[in-house]
C-alpha cells in the first residue's frame, strides 16, 4: 500500500485543485496537490515537500480532513487529506497541467481521480 498525502487549501469559499500531467497515470484528471510519503518522512513533512515541489509554495499543515483507501489497477493508495494553508508563495505550474480555485458547487464540472470521490462527496454535502 502506498501512503499518499494531499492538501485541502482554501481561499475564502474556494479550494485549490490541480490537473495531473497528461503523461502520468490518471493523466489530465483533477486532484488535490500532494504525493507519496517517502521513507523517513512524516505525512506532514511529505505534504510540505510536495507542495514546494509541485506549486512552489510553503504550507502550514493543519488537521486531517479525511482518510481514504483506494485500489487502482496499478496500485493501492492510502490517501490522507490535510487542511492546509499557504504560508508563503503563490501557486505556480511546476508539475501540473493546470490549477484552479473552485467552490464545492463546481466539483461536478471536473473529472477527478477516483480516490478523491468520497472526499468530494463530503465537500459537497450540506
Protein Blocks (a to p, Z undefined) as FASTA:
>chain_A
ZZdddddddehjaccdddddfkbghihiacdedddddehiafklmmmmmmmmmnopacdd
dddfbdcddddfkbccdddddddddfbdcdddfkbmbdcdddfklmmmpccdfklmmmmm
mmmpZZ
